[in-house]
Amino acid sequence: MAIDQLPATAVEVVADVSASAAPSPYIASGFTPDKPASARTGSAAMVAARATGRGLGTTTRHLATGTAGTGRAGWRYLRATDRVESIEPSSPSDWHHIKEERRKRWITAAATVGGGVAVSVGAWIGMVAGLSFTAIPGLEAAASTEGAAAVVATALYGRALNRRAAAELEAADTPEAIGPGEPGDDGEPFPLAWCKDGESVAVCLKRALAAEGIGTRQITVLGYRGWGWELAIELKGATPGKVMAASDQIEGHLALPDGGFMPEPDSRDKSRVTVRLVASNPFANMSRPAVHAPNALSVHDTVVMGRTMDGSNLALSLDGFCALVIGAMGAGKSLGALRTINEALTACRDAVVWDLDPIKGGLAEFGDLMAKRARGPQECEEALEEALSYVTARSTLMPALGMGDRWHATPEHPNLYINIDEFIQLSAKGKDSAIKILRTGRQYGIYLIMAGQEATADALGDAIAAIVAYRILMACRFEDVKIAFGVGAGALGWRPDRMKPAVGPVANDAGQAMIIGGPLVRAIRHQFNQYSREQITAAAPDRLKAGRPRMDADTLMKAGVRTGQVAGLADRLDALATQGGMEDAALVAVLVREFELSGEGFLPTATVLLPALHNTGWAGDAEVLGRTLRKHAPGVTTTRDNTADGKPRGWTRDAIEQAAAGLLDPVQARSQAG
């Protein structure tokens, strides 16, 4: 058929397509997109269908919204949410009132629904009896009338809700969301992670406390600290002990990690508690500290040894520092607390430090920075006996030095600090000596730093809580808290048992501690510095080269020399040589060490003693040696004894010890000789 034979309308369509279709390669020739049929104005039926469909969809949406809103409103009514919001319940009595209100509203709702059903049934019976309807048509008429009224009312209510929601959405710049969930409006607890600001955090904590029957007058948000939130609470009808007892349940309400709820009571006001909601490690950003320069510190300085949870420094004064450190395996006793404390002590110009460990290797990384190292129960027992003799000596020496009521440490008269790791493994005699030192040593500048995995009641008797100045508890048992901090301390927030030791590569709370002693009286966590072993071993040579302080000659001479007590005698002589300027003391110290190393009671002069002296630079011979020894111990002489080389001439241990005694206490030596 030719184009001139088509109807006029068809020609217009073809012409229009020819003009518009060319630019688009995706439209086939002879086709043009058209509007939906319901949009064409040429059909009244289609217009009616469109209007009817739109109206039906809108009505359905309003009806759904109204149904949901009615259900929500009914639930709020039954739960007495309006009462909860108006009185903000914070005590058990408030919640009792709310429960009573809820019970009454359930009864009212049941009566209303029951009455409505009764009225409907009565109306239906009336219609059936009065209008002679059959039962089923009468029921259908009543039901359809009530149903239609309910549907219309619900749809109108939904329409109002939709309009209000649209207006609020238009007015808001961004949709308001607290987090992965939304807190309900019925007063129930919700996770801390849902909170977006301080106000919601206060509500979150208030609900969690109320759920455990803990009332509050006021909750003040102190701020966000990086690791979590810090708040101040004023309790109503509750105690800090009740808050502490509910810690596990509160952590569950707030979805915090184990140990993340940390209350700190105010010792001046029992109704006030500072609460820390800890969601992450508060010490995660602590950097590794630098070691101190040799002899850069004094025991009288306040030394920063770590950080406190509130961001302040953990600072300790070492003068008077007698400590008990308790922590489970992996808690960080040795690598955290003891290493940090001894890094500072071995940098002090007025502190002598000992390292005792009855079962392990002790603080081996410090090496010769320790003036004495004892291993095994027997050696530790002997070392503590020696320290106890120093206490006795200083009790008579201190008045003569004009120190007043308490030993004042100087480089010439230093303090003595004795580390005892695993002190529970000491022998009975060693424990007895330790208790005596604890009771009297602090006054005379002799301090114990004891560490162990448990604070058992029979380890040191009553000495732990009553005598030790600083009690440092890391991750431990609750029984340790009661023994070291005292019964009832847990109710006041002292709960280091809630900390977790390291497990393999997972650090957990290793190195963290709660401390009672000196100015540290707050139930708050501290973190000790984390020095590496390499840092300590690298610092040791420089500190040794700069010179470490020794026990003062005054104390050593007052302590005296006991026959057979070679251990410690060479150190006394070295101290005398250094502080007293006596070269003979250094010479005799070399001889004492030779006997100590050999374990023999007799040593030849030519093959053992003279070579040892010549290695130190001394240029004398056997005759000079004899004169030197007899100068301090008149009457001593050489002797001969059977050896592998025959019967060479030499000296006995007793003769060398007599010369040492004459050096340390000339008056006593002369009186014994006479």
C-alpha positions in Angstrom: 0.0 0.0 0.0 1.4 3.4 -0.9 1.7 6.2 1.6 -0.8 8.4 -0.2 -3.4 5.6 0.4 -3.1 5.7 4.2 -5.5 7.6 6.4 -4.6 11.1 7.4 -3.9 10.2 11.1 -1.6 7.4 10.0 0.4 9.7 7.7 0.9 12.2 10.6 2.2 9.4 12.8 4.6 8.1 10.2 5.9 11.6 9.5 6.4 12.3 13.2 8.3 9.0 13.7 10.5 9.7 10.7 11.5 13.1 12.1 12.2 12.0 15.7 13.6 8.5 15.4 16.7 9.2 13.4 19.0 10.6 16.1 18.8 7.4 18.4 20.4 4.2 17.1 18.5 2.2 19.8 15.0 3.0 18.5 13.8 0.9 15.5 12.4 2.8 12.5 8.7 3.2 12.7 8.5 3.0 16.6 8.1 5.7 19.3 7.7 5.3 23.1 4.2 6.0 24.4 2.7 7.1 27.7 1.0 4.4 29.9 -2.5 3.7 29.0 -3.8 5.0 32.4 -2.3 8.4 31.6 -4.1 8.9 28.3 -7.0 11.4 28.6 -8.9 9.8 25.8 -10.4 7.2 28.1 -12.6 8.1 31.1 -12.4 4.5 32.3 -8.6 4.6 32.5 -8.7 7.9 34.4 -11.1 6.4 36.9 -9.0 3.3 37.2 -5.9 5.4 37.9 -7.6 7.6 40.6 -9.2 4.5 42.2 -5.8 2.7 42.4 -4.0 5.7 43.8 -6.7 6.2 46.4 -6.7 2.5 47.3 -2.9 2.5 47.7 -3.0 5.6 49.9 -5.8 4.3 52.0 -4.0 1.0 52.5 -0.8 2.8 53.6 -2.8 5.0 56.0 -4.6 1.9 57.3 -1.3 0.0 57.9 0.3 3.0 59.7 -2.8 3.5 61.8 -2.9 -0.2 62.7 0.8 -0.1 63.8 0.3 3.2 65.6 -2.7 1.9 67.4 -0.8 -1.2 68.5 2.1 0.9 69.7 -0.1 3.3 71.6 -1.9 0.4 73.2 1.4 -1.2 74.3 2.7 2.1 75.7 -0.6 2.4 77.6 -0.3 -1.1 79.0 3.4 -0.6 79.9 2.6 2.8 81.6 5.4 4.4 79.5 3.9 7.9 80.1 4.3 7.4 83.8 7.9 6.1 83.4 8.8 9.2 81.4 7.1 11.6 83.8 8.7 10.4 87.1 11.9 8.9 85.7 12.1 6.0 88.2 15.4 5.6 89.9 14.7 3.6 93.0 12.9 0.3 93.9 9.9 2.2 95.3 9.5 4.1 92.0 9.5 0.8 90.0 7.0 -0.7 92.4 4.6 2.2 91.7 5.1 1.6 87.9 4.3 -2.1 88.2 1.1 -1.3 90.1 0.1 1.2 87.5 0.7 -1.4 84.7 -1.5 -4.0 86.6 -4.4 -1.5 86.9 -4.2 -0.6 83.2 -4.3 -4.3 82.1 -7.4 -4.7 84.2 -9.0 -1.5 82.7 -8.2 -2.7 79.1 -9.6 -6.1 79.8 -12.8 -4.6 81.2 -13.2 -2.2 78.2 -12.7 -4.9 75.6 -15.1 -7.2 77.5 -17.7 -4.5 77.8 -17.4 -3.7 74.0 -17.9 -7.3 73.1 -21.0 -7.5 75.4 -22.5 -4.4 73.9 -22.0 -5.7 70.4 -23.5 -9.1 71.2 -26.5 -7.4 72.9 -27.1 -5.1 69.8 -27.0 -8.1 67.5 -29.5 -10.0 69.7 -31.8 -6.9 69.6 -31.6 -6.6 65.9 -32.4 -10.3 65.4 -35.3 -10.2 67.8 -36.7 -6.8 66.9 -36.3 -6.8 63.1 -37.0 -10.5 62.7 -33.6 -11.0 61.0 -32.1 -14.4 60.8 -29.1 -14.9 63.1 -26.4 -14.9 60.5 -27.5 -11.8 58.5 -28.0 -9.9 61.7 -24.5 -10.8 62.9 -23.1 -9.8 59.5 -24.9 -6.4 59.6 -23.6 -5.6 63.2 -20.1 -6.8 62.4 -19.9 -4.9 59.1 -21.0 -1.7 60.7 -18.5 -1.9 63.5 -15.8 -3.1 61.3 -16.3 -0.2 58.8 -16.2 2.3 61.6 -13.0 0.8 63.0 -11.3 0.8 59.6 -12.2 4.4 58.9 -11.0 5.5 62.3 -7.8 3.6 62.0 -7.1 4.9 58.5 -7.7 8.5 59.6 -5.3 8.0 62.6 -2.7 6.5 60.2 -3.2 9.5 57.9 -2.4 11.9 60.8 0.7 9.9 61.8 2.0 9.8 58.2 1.6 13.6 57.8 3.3 14.2 61.1 6.2 11.9 60.1 6.6 13.6 56.7 6.7 17.0 58.4 9.3 15.9 60.9 11.4 14.3 58.2 11.3 17.5 56.1 12.3 19.6 59.1 15.3 17.4 60.1 18.6 17.9 58.3 19.6 14.3 58.9 17.7 11.3 60.3 18.4 10.9 64.0 19.9 7.5 64.9 21.7 6.4 68.0 23.4 3.4 66.6 22.8 -0.1 65.4 19.6 -0.1 67.6 17.3 2.3 69.2 16.5 2.4 72.9 13.0 1.7 73.8 10.9 4.2 75.6 9.8 1.9 78.4 12.8 2.4 80.7 14.5 -0.8 79.9 18.4 -0.9 79.6 20.2 -0.7 76.3 23.8 -1.2 75.1 26.3 1.7 75.6 27.2 1.4 71.9 23.9 2.8 70.9 24.7 6.1 72.6 25.6 9.1 70.5 26.3 11.8 73.2 26.7 12.3 76.9 23.0 12.7 77.5 22.2 9.3 76.1 25.1 7.8 78.0 23.6 9.1 81.3 20.2 7.6 80.4 21.9 4.4 79.5 23.7 4.1 82.8 20.6 5.2 84.8 18.5 2.5 83.3 21.2 -0.2 83.9 21.5 0.8 87.5 17.7 1.0 88.0 17.3 -2.5 86.5 19.5 -3.8 89.4 17.5 -1.8 92.0 20.1 1.0 92.4 18.6 4.4 92.7 20.3 7.6 91.7 19.6 11.3 92.4 21.9 12.6 89.7 24.2 11.4 87.0 26.8 13.9 85.6 28.8 13.1 82.5 32.5 14.0 83.1 33.4 13.4 79.5 34.6 10.9 76.9 38.1 9.6 77.5 39.0 7.7 74.4 38.7 4.3 76.1 35.1 5.1 77.1 33.0 7.4 79.3 33.5 8.8 82.8 30.5 9.8 84.9 29.8 10.9 88.5 26.9 9.4 90.2 25.0 10.5 93.3 23.3 7.5 94.8 19.8 7.4 96.3 19.1 4.6 98.8 22.1 2.6 97.8 25.8 2.1 98.7 29.0 1.8 96.6 29.1 -1.8 97.7 25.8 -2.5 96.1 27.1 -0.9 92.9 30.2 -3.0 93.0 28.2 -6.2 93.7 26.1 -5.6 90.5 29.1 -5.0 88.3 28.7 -8.2 86.2 25.0 -7.6 85.6 25.6 -4.0 84.7 28.2 -5.0 82.2 25.6 -7.3 80.6 23.1 -4.5 80.4 25.6 -2.1 78.8 27.2 -4.8 76.6 30.7 -3.9 78.0 33.7 -6.3 78.0 34.5 -8.3 81.1 35.8 -5.8 83.7 34.6 -2.8 81.7 32.4 -1.3 84.5 34.8 0.3 87.0 33.3 2.2 90.0 35.5 4.4 92.2 33.7 5.5 95.4 34.4 8.9 96.9 36.0 8.3 100.3 34.6 11.7 101.6 31.0 11.0 100.6 29.6 7.5 100.5 26.7 8.5 98.2 29.1 9.6 95.4 30.7 7.2 93.0 32.8 7.9 89.9 32.1 5.3 87.2 34.2 4.5 84.2 32.6 2.6 81.3 35.6 1.1 79.6 35.1 -0.2 76.1 38.8 -0.5 75.1 42.3 -0.7 76.7 42.8 2.7 78.5 46.6 2.3 78.2 46.8 1.2 74.6 48.6 4.4 73.5 51.3 4.3 76.1 54.7 4.5 74.5 57.8 2.6 75.7 59.7 4.9 78.0 63.4 5.8 77.9 65.8 4.5 80.6 67.3 7.0 83.1 70.9 8.1 82.8 73.4 6.6 85.3 73.1 8.0 88.8 70.5 10.5 87.5 68.0 9.8 90.3 67.9 10.0 94.1 65.6 7.9 96.3 64.2 11.3 97.5 62.9 12.1 94.0 59.4 11.4 92.8 59.8 9.1 89.9 57.2 8.6 87.1 56.8 4.8 86.8 53.7 4.7 84.6 50.3 6.2 84.1 47.0 6.3 85.9 43.7 5.5 84.1 42.5 9.1 84.4 45.6 10.3 82.4 47.7 11.4 85.3 51.2 10.1 86.0 51.9 7.2 88.3 54.6 8.8 90.4 56.3 7.1 93.4 58.9 8.3 96.0 61.4 5.5 96.6 62.4 6.7 100.0 60.4 4.5 102.4 59.3 2.3 99.5 58.6 -1.1 101.0 56.2 -3.0 98.8 54.2 -6.2 98.3 53.5 -7.1 94.7 50.8 -9.8 94.1 49.7 -11.1 90.7 48.9 -14.3 88.9 51.1 -15.8 86.3 51.1 -13.4 83.3 49.9 -10.5 85.4 53.2 -8.6 84.8 54.9 -8.7 88.2 58.4 -9.2 86.9 58.2 -7.6 83.5 56.0 -4.7 84.6 56.2 -3.7 88.3 59.6 -5.1 89.4 61.4 -4.2 86.2 60.1 -0.6 86.3 60.8 -0.2 90.0 64.4 -1.6 89.7 65.1 0.4 86.6 64.7 3.5 88.7 66.5 2.1 91.8 69.6 1.1 89.8 69.7 4.7 88.4 69.7 6.1 92.0 73.0 7.4 93.4 72.0 6.6 96.9 70.4 3.1 96.6 72.0 -0.3 96.9 69.9 -3.1 95.4 69.8 -6.9 96.0 68.1 -9.5 94.0 66.8 -12.6 95.8 64.8 -15.5 94.3 64.4 -18.8 96.1 63.1 -20.8 93.0 63.7 -18.9 89.7 66.3 -16.7 87.9 65.2 -13.4 89.5 65.9 -10.2 87.8 68.7 -11.6 85.7 68.6 -8.8 83.1 70.0 -6.3 85.7 73.2 -8.4 86.1 75.9 -6.8 88.2 73.8 -3.7 88.9 72.5 -5.8 91.8 75.1 -5.7 94.6 74.0 -9.1 95.7 72.2 -12.0 94.0 71.0 -15.0 95.9 69.3 -18.1 94.4 67.7 -20.9 96.3 66.2 -20.9 99.7 69.5 -21.3 101.5 71.3 -18.4 99.8 68.3 -16.2 100.3 68.1 -17.1 104.0 71.8 -16.1 104.4 71.3 -12.8 102.6 68.4 -11.9 104.8 70.3 -12.7 107.9 73.1 -10.4 106.7 70.5 -7.6 106.0 69.1 -8.1 109.5 72.6 -7.5 110.9 72.6 -4.2 109.1 69.4 -3.2 110.7 70.9 -3.9 114.1 74.1 -2.0 113.2 72.2 1.1 112.0 70.0 1.2 115.1 73.2 2.2 117.1 74.9 4.0 114.2 72.1 6.4 113.3 72.3 8.7 116.4 76.1 9.0 116.0 75.5 10.2 112.4 73.0 12.8 113.6 70.2 11.5 111.3 67.4 12.0 113.9 64.5 9.6 114.0 64.9 8.1 110.5 67.8 7.1 108.2 68.5 9.8 105.6 69.9 8.3 102.4 73.0 9.9 100.8 75.6 8.5 98.3 77.8 7.9 101.3 75.1 6.2 103.4 72.6 4.7 100.9 69.3 2.9 101.4 69.3 -0.9 100.8 66.4 -2.3 98.7 66.0 -6.1 98.7 63.9 -7.7 95.9 62.4 -11.1 96.9 60.6 -12.7 94.0 58.3 -15.7 95.0 58.8 -14.8 98.6 56.3 -17.6 99.6 59.0 -20.1 98.7 61.4 -18.8 101.4 62.5 -21.2 104.1 60.9 -20.8 107.5 64.0 -19.1 108.8 64.1 -16.8 105.8 60.5 -15.8 106.3 61.2 -15.0 110.0 64.1 -12.8 109.0 62.0 -11.0 106.4 59.3 -10.3 109.0 61.9 -8.8 111.3 63.2 -6.6 108.6 59.7 -5.5 107.7 59.0 -4.5 111.3 62.2 -2.5 111.9 64.1 -2.0 108.6 62.1 1.0 107.3 63.4 3.2 110.1 67.0 2.4 109.1 66.8 2.6 105.3 66.5 -1.1 104.6 63.4 -2.1 102.5 61.9 -5.2 101.1 60.1 -5.5 97.8 58.3 -8.8 97.8 56.5 -10.4 94.9 54.4 -13.5 94.6 51.5 -15.1 92.9 49.4 -15.3 96.0 49.0 -13.4 99.3 48.4 -16.5 101.4 47.6 -15.9 105.1 50.5 -18.1 106.3 53.1 -16.6 104.0 54.2 -13.7 106.2 51.6 -13.9 109.0 50.0 -10.5 109.8 52.9 -8.6 108.3 51.3 -8.1 104.9 48.4 -5.7 105.7 49.8 -4.1 108.8 53.4 -3.4 107.9 54.0 -3.2 104.2 53.8 0.5 103.1 52.8 -0.2 99.4 50.5 -3.0 98.4 50.4 -3.5 94.6 47.8 -6.0 93.4 47.7 -7.0 89.7 45.4 -9.6 88.1 44.9 -11.9 91.1 42.3 -13.8 93.2 39.6 -12.2 95.3 41.1 -13.9 98.3 44.3 -11.9 97.7 42.3 -8.7 97.7 40.8 -9.5 101.2 44.3 -10.4 102.6 46.3 -7.6 101.1 43.7 -4.8 101.0 41.6 -5.8 103.9 38.1 -7.3 104.3 35.5 -5.1 102.7 37.9 -3.4 100.2 36.1 -5.1 97.3 32.9 -3.4 98.1 34.7 0.0 97.9 35.9 -0.6 94.4 39.2 -2.4 95.0 38.7 -5.3 92.6 42.0 -6.2 90.9 40.6 -9.7 90.7 38.5 -8.5 87.8 41.6 -7.9 85.7 42.8 -10.5 83.3 46.5 -11.7 83.0 48.2 -12.2 79.7 47.5 -15.4 77.9 50.2 -16.2 75.3 50.5 -13.2 72.9 47.3 -11.7 74.2 48.3 -9.0 76.7 44.9 -8.4 78.3 45.5 -6.4 81.5 49.2 -7.4 82.1 51.1 -4.6 83.8 48.0 -3.0 85.3 47.6 -2.7 89.0 45.6 -1.2 91.8 47.8 0.3 94.6 47.3 1.3 98.2 50.2 3.2 99.8 51.5 6.6 100.4 49.4 9.1 98.4 47.8 6.4 96.4 44.4 5.9 98.0 42.0 5.8 94.9 40.4 2.6 93.6 41.6 3.2 90.1 43.9 1.3 87.7 47.5 2.1 87.0 49.8 0.8 84.3 53.5 0.3 84.9 56.0 1.3 82.3 56.9 -1.5 79.9 60.8 -1.6 79.7 62.2 -4.2 77.4 64.9 -6.6 78.5 67.1 -5.1 75.8 66.7 -1.6 77.2 67.9 -2.8 80.7 70.8 -4.9 79.4 72.0 -2.0 77.2 71.9 0.4 80.1 73.8 -1.8 82.5 77.4 -1.2 81.2 77.0 2.6 81.4 75.7 2.4 84.9 78.4 0.1 86.1 81.1 2.3 84.4 79.7 5.3 86.2 79.9 3.4 89.5 77.2 2.0 91.7 76.9 2.9 95.4 78.0 0.3 98.0 76.9 -0.3 101.5 78.6 2.3 103.7 81.7 1.3 105.7 80.0 2.6 109.0 77.2 0.1 108.7 79.5 -2.8 107.6 81.9 -2.2 110.5 79.0 -2.0 113.0 77.5 -5.2 111.6 80.9 -6.9 112.3 82.5 -10.0 110.7 81.3 -13.4 111.9 83.7 -16.3 111.6 82.8 -18.4 108.5 80.5 -15.7 107.0 82.6 -15.1 103.9 79.6 -14.1 101.8 79.3 -10.3 102.0 82.7 -9.8 103.5 84.4 -8.9 100.3 81.7 -6.3 99.6 82.3 -4.8 103.0 86.0 -4.5 102.3 85.4 -3.0 98.9 83.1 -0.4 100.4 85.7 0.4 103.0 88.3 0.8 100.4 86.1 3.1 98.3 84.8 5.3 101.1 87.6 5.1 103.5 90.5 5.3 101.1 92.2 2.2 102.5 94.2 0.3 99.9 94.7 -2.6 102.2 91.0 -3.3 102.3 90.9 -3.8 98.5 93.8 -6.2 98.8 92.2 -8.3 101.5 88.9 -8.2 99.5 90.7 -10.0 96.6 92.0 -12.7 98.9 88.5 -13.2 100.4 87.0 -13.7 97.0 89.6 -16.3 96.1 88.6 -18.3 99.2 84.9 -17.8 98.3 85.4 -19.0 94.7 87.5 -22.0 95.7 85.6 -23.1 98.7 88.9 -24.2 100.3 90.2 -23.5 103.8 93.9 -23.1 102.6 95.4 -21.5 99.4 99.0 -21.5 98.3 100.7 -18.1 98.2 102.9 -18.4 95.1 100.5 -20.3 92.8 97.1 -18.8 93.8 97.1 -15.7 96.0 99.9 -13.7 94.5 98.7 -14.2 90.9 95.3 -13.0 91.9 96.7 -9.9 93.5 99.1 -9.2 90.6 96.1 -9.3 88.2 94.7 -6.2 90.0 97.9 -4.3 89.5 99.4 -4.9 92.9 103.2 -5.3 92.6 104.2 -6.7 96.1 105.6 -10.2 97.0 104.9 -12.8 99.6 106.9 -10.9 102.3 104.9 -7.6 101.7 101.7 -9.6 101.8 102.6 -11.1 105.2 103.4 -7.7 106.6 100.2 -6.2 105.3 98.0 -8.9 106.9 99.9 -8.9 110.2 99.4 -5.1 110.4 95.6 -5.7 110.8 95.7 -9.1 112.4 98.8 -9.3 114.6 100.1 -12.9 115.1 98.8 -14.4 111.9 101.3 -16.3 109.9 101.7 -18.6 106.9 101.5 -22.3 107.1 101.9 -25.4 104.9 99.3 -27.9 103.9 99.0 -31.0 101.7 98.1 -30.1 98.0 98.5 -31.8 94.7 101.8 -30.1 94.3 103.1 -31.2 97.7 103.1 -29.0 100.8 103.5 -25.4 99.6 103.4 -22.4 102.0 100.2 -20.3 102.0 97.4 -18.8 104.1 94.3 -20.2 105.8 90.9 -18.7 105.4 90.8 -18.0 109.2 93.9 -15.8 108.9 92.5 -13.8 106.0 89.2 -13.3 107.9 91.1 -12.0 111.0 92.8 -9.4 108.8 89.4 -8.4 107.4 88.0 -8.1 110.9 90.9 -5.9 111.9 90.2 -3.6 108.9 86.5 -3.4 109.5 86.6 -2.8 113.3 90.2 -2.2 114.5 89.1 -1.7 118.2 87.3 -5.0 118.3 90.2 -6.8 116.6 92.7 -5.4 119.0 90.6 -6.4 122.0 90.2 -9.9 120.7 93.9 -10.2 120.0 94.7 -9.0 123.5 
